[in-house]
Amino acid sequence: MPVLVKLKNTRETKGFSQNELARRTGYSLQNIQKIEQGRAASITFEALGRFCKVLECQPGDILEWLPDDFDDKIHLPPATSEPSEEEIAIRGNSPKRTKHQHQTRMMIIDGNKGVA
């Protein structure tokens, strides 16, 4: 999954237990555990906002994007353009990828629904 939920790290850094975070946000302990264990299918903007308010942090302290593959990390231009010398040096002599070879997965964050 390209989006990592770092709620546990942020919560522990701020000195909160799971029980305290659940109590202050109004979410159940089971929902907090599900999110922290990576078993939640999604997190709503409302939930993210509650976590940020209670933990006094930014969404980026809780969520982190992880690229699916090497090309995502170096932000290559579309396969139809020629790579720069720097991109060739980083990628080596591997063949260019077509735009159909890239797959994108994301965690859905829906402000209209509760924590799943």
N, C-alpha and C positions, 0 to 999 in steps of 0.2 A: 504494500500500500504506500503510495507516495506521500501521504500526509500522516505524520507521526503525532500522536496525542501524548504530550508530556505533562499531563495533569499531575501524576504522582510526583515527578521531580519538582515541579513548581510548588505543589502543596507542601512537600517535605522541606523545601528551602525556606518557605514562609512559616514553618513550624506548626502546621495544622495536622491533626489526625484526620483519618477518613470520617470518623464520627462527627468531629467538629465541623468539617466542610459540609457534610450532609445536613447537619443542624442549621448552619448559617445560610445555606443556599436553598433549603427546602426540598432537596432531592433525597431520595432514600439512600441508605448505605449501600444497598445492592446496586443501585445505578452508578454510584461513585466507583464501586469495585469493578463493575462491568466496563466502564470507560477506561479505568486505569489498567485493566488486564487486556485491553484491545478487543473486547468482545462486543462493543457497541457498534451498531451498523452506521450510526450517524450521531452528530451532536448539533443541536439547534443553535442559532445565534443567541436565543434567549439564555440557554444553558451556558454558552461561552461567556456571555455578558455577566451572568451571575457569578461564575467562577472568577472572572477578572475583577469584579467589584469586591468580592470577599477577599481574594488573594492580593488585591491591589497590584495588579499586573496588566500587561498588554496581551492581546490574543497571540502574538508571536512568542510569548513566554510559554504558552500552552500548546501551540501547534507549530510543527516544523515540516516543511516540504522536503521530501527525499526524491531525487530524480530516479526515474525508472531505469535509465541506461546512461552510458558514458556520454553520448551525444547531447543529452539533456543538460549535463553538467557544464558543457562548454558553449551552449547556446549556438549551435551551428545554424547557418542560414539554410533555407530550403535546398533540397538536393539538386535542384536545377541550376544553382549558381556554383561557381568554382570556389573551392575552399581556399582560404588565405594560407600563406606559408606557416603561420603560427598554428592554424587548425590542423594542417598536415603534420606538423611536428608533434602536436598533442595526440592526434589520432593514430599516427603511424601510417602505414600504407594500406590500411583496411579499406575495403570498397565503400563507396558512398551508400548511404541508406536512402531508400525512397520514402516519400512521405507516408506510404501505406505500410511501412515496416514499423512505424512508431505506434505504441499503444499507450493510452493515457487512462489511468484509473484515478478516482478521487473519492474522498470521503464526502458524503452529502451533508451539508449543514443547512438545515431548514429552520428559519425563524418562526414558522407557524406550527410546529409540532414539538412535542416533548422529547426528552431523551429516549432514544430507542434502545 
